[in-house]
Amino acid sequence: MGAQIREYRQRIRSVSATKKITRAMELMAASRVVKAQQAVRESTPYARALTRAASAVATYSDEDHPLTTEPDNVRRAAVLVIAADRGLAGGYNSNVLKEGERVSAALRDQGKEVQTYLVGRRAVSYYSFRKREYVAEWTGSSEKPSFDNAREIGERLVADFTTDFEDGGVDEVHVVFTRFVSMVTQEAEVIRLLPLEVVEGVEEPGEDELYPLYEFEPSGEELLDTLLPRYVNARIFNCLLQAAASELAARQRAMKSATDNAEELIKKYTRLANQARQAEITQEISEIVGGAGALAESK
């Protein structure tokens, strides 16, 4: 009986130590997610405005620019998967990795060769463990990405996109990330980054209407050369910030659930320890009463 009580007390100490860790991680995620949300709110309007500007120039300049021109035959596609550097975030990593697998499978079904680019140690370990090839990796900044991280990724993707197919280039670029909707909801999402296809905020004219007249200074080609790399970097930076906010929100929720479960386990083991202690006391009393009775009978 005493050994059982010691086992319950040891389990209580172990779960209590785990509870302290999960509680601390919950509080850290809660403090960081506020700044991450603010960063998303601040970067999203700029990314949308830059996308509208790039869309307007691409639509009305009639320039045959490589970053906006649809290739006749898409033979190779790049997929950028944005995951986390750490786990303990519920289903955050598994959801975005599954979405990346789904997108890659869909592209292969269309007869396209897929090149994978990874952000986050969890994505790297996922592909490395399964011995799957990937082109490049970026790690160490999933919780607090900087614009320099986005610029490094964007420059690599633009360089590969502008490289000929025979030299290892790609014909289109897709980004798989987790969009931050709220503290409760984070959704894995896919966007096609290149070539530019979505005209956000630019309405197409009707049949009897004319296209608006734009005058570009400098030329439309020079403007696209300057604008589109900035568009790519801004969109990637916004995706990184969305993913960071989603990761922290998912971690806070997962750690709160772990802390609640630890509290329930502590209550359970405390109750079992009390029951075992009560049984031990009852047994001792019974032995004392039995011994006293035996002595009385012997006299």
ChimeraX attribute file (.defattr): number of C-alpha atoms within 10 A of each C-alpha:
attribute: neighborCount
match mode: 1-to-1
recipient: residues
	/A:1	10
	/A:2	10
	/A:3	9
	/A:4	13
	/A:5	19
	/A:6	12
	/A:7	13
	/A:8	20
	/A:9	17
	/A:10	13
	/A:11	16
	/A:12	21
	/A:13	13
	/A:14	13
	/A:15	20
	/A:16	17
	/A:17	13
	/A:18	15
	/A:19	21
	/A:20	13
	/A:21	14
	/A:22	23
	/A:23	20
	/A:24	16
	/A:25	20
	/A:26	23
	/A:27	14
	/A:28	14
	/A:29	21
	/A:30	16
	/A:31	13
	/A:32	17
	/A:33	23
	/A:34	13
	/A:35	13
	/A:36	24
	/A:37	21
	/A:38	12
	/A:39	17
	/A:40	20
	/A:41	14
	/A:42	12
	/A:43	17
	/A:44	18
	/A:45	12
	/A:46	15
	/A:47	21
	/A:48	17
	/A:49	14
	/A:50	20
	/A:51	24
	/A:52	18
	/A:53	20
	/A:54	23
	/A:55	23
	/A:56	18
	/A:57	22
	/A:58	24
	/A:59	16
	/A:60	15
	/A:61	19
	/A:62	10
	/A:63	16
	/A:64	12
	/A:65	17
	/A:66	16
	/A:67	23
	/A:68	19
	/A:69	14
	/A:70	16
	/A:71	12
	/A:72	7
	/A:73	8
	/A:74	15
	/A:75	18
	/A:76	20
	/A:77	21
	/A:78	27
	/A:79	27
	/A:80	25
	/A:81	24
	/A:82	30
	/A:83	29
	/A:84	25
	/A:85	20
	/A:86	16
	/A:87	15
	/A:88	17
	/A:89	19
	/A:90	17
	/A:91	14
	/A:92	24
	/A:93	26
	/A:94	17
	/A:95	18
	/A:96	24
	/A:97	22
	/A:98	13
	/A:99	19
	/A:100	25
	/A:101	15
	/A:102	12
	/A:103	18
	/A:104	21
	/A:105	14
	/A:106	12
	/A:107	18
	/A:108	15
	/A:109	10
	/A:110	11
	/A:111	12
	/A:112	18
	/A:113	16
	/A:114	20
	/A:115	19
	/A:116	20
	/A:117	23
	/A:118	22
	/A:119	23
	/A:120	21
	/A:121	21
	/A:122	20
	/A:123	26
	/A:124	23
	/A:125	12
	/A:126	14
	/A:127	16
	/A:128	12
	/A:129	9
	/A:130	8
	/A:131	9
	/A:132	10
	/A:133	12
	/A:134	16
	/A:135	11
	/A:136	15
	/A:137	16
	/A:138	19
	/A:139	18
	/A:140	14
	/A:141	16
	/A:142	24
	/A:143	22
	/A:144	16
	/A:145	19
	/A:146	13
	/A:147	15
	/A:148	11
	/A:149	19
	/A:150	22
	/A:151	18
	/A:152	12
	/A:153	23
	/A:154	21
	/A:155	15
	/A:156	13
	/A:157	26
	/A:158	20
	/A:159	13
	/A:160	19
	/A:161	23
	/A:162	14
	/A:163	14
	/A:164	12
	/A:165	14
	/A:166	7
	/A:167	8
	/A:168	11
	/A:169	20
	/A:170	25
	/A:171	25
	/A:172	25
	/A:173	23
	/A:174	21
	/A:175	22
	/A:176	25
	/A:177	30
	/A:178	28
	/A:179	22
	/A:180	24
	/A:181	13
	/A:182	12
	/A:183	15
	/A:184	10
	/A:185	11
	/A:186	20
	/A:187	16
	/A:188	21
	/A:189	16
	/A:190	19
	/A:191	14
	/A:192	15
	/A:193	21
	/A:194	25
	/A:195	18
	/A:196	21
	/A:197	15
	/A:198	14
	/A:199	16
	/A:200	15
	/A:201	13
	/A:202	12
	/A:203	8
	/A:204	11
	/A:205	10
	/A:206	8
	/A:207	6
	/A:208	5
	/A:209	8
	/A:210	9
	/A:211	10
	/A:212	9
	/A:213	8
	/A:214	11
	/A:215	11
	/A:216	13
	/A:217	8
	/A:218	9
	/A:219	12
	/A:220	20
	/A:221	17
	/A:222	13
	/A:223	16
	/A:224	24
	/A:225	14
	/A:226	12
	/A:227	16
	/A:228	24
	/A:229	18
	/A:230	19
	/A:231	25
	/A:232	25
	/A:233	23
	/A:234	23
	/A:235	24
	/A:236	24
	/A:237	25
	/A:238	26
	/A:239	27
	/A:240	28
	/A:241	31
	/A:242	24
	/A:243	31
	/A:244	30
	/A:245	32
	/A:246	31
	/A:247	32
	/A:248	28
	/A:249	29
	/A:250	25
	/A:251	26
	/A:252	28
	/A:253	20
	/A:254	20
	/A:255	24
	/A:256	19
	/A:257	16
	/A:258	19
	/A:259	23
	/A:260	15
	/A:261	14
	/A:262	22
	/A:263	15
	/A:264	13
	/A:265	16
	/A:266	21
	/A:267	13
	/A:268	14
	/A:269	19
	/A:270	17
	/A:271	13
	/A:272	16
	/A:273	20
	/A:274	14
	/A:275	13
	/A:276	18
	/A:277	16
	/A:278	12
	/A:279	13
	/A:280	15
	/A:281	12
	/A:282	12
	/A:283	13
	/A:284	12
	/A:285	12
	/A:286	12
	/A:287	12
	/A:288	12
	/A:289	12
	/A:290	12
	/A:291	12
	/A:292	12
	/A:293	11
	/A:294	11
	/A:295	10
	/A:296	9
	/A:297	8
	/A:298	7
	/A:299	5
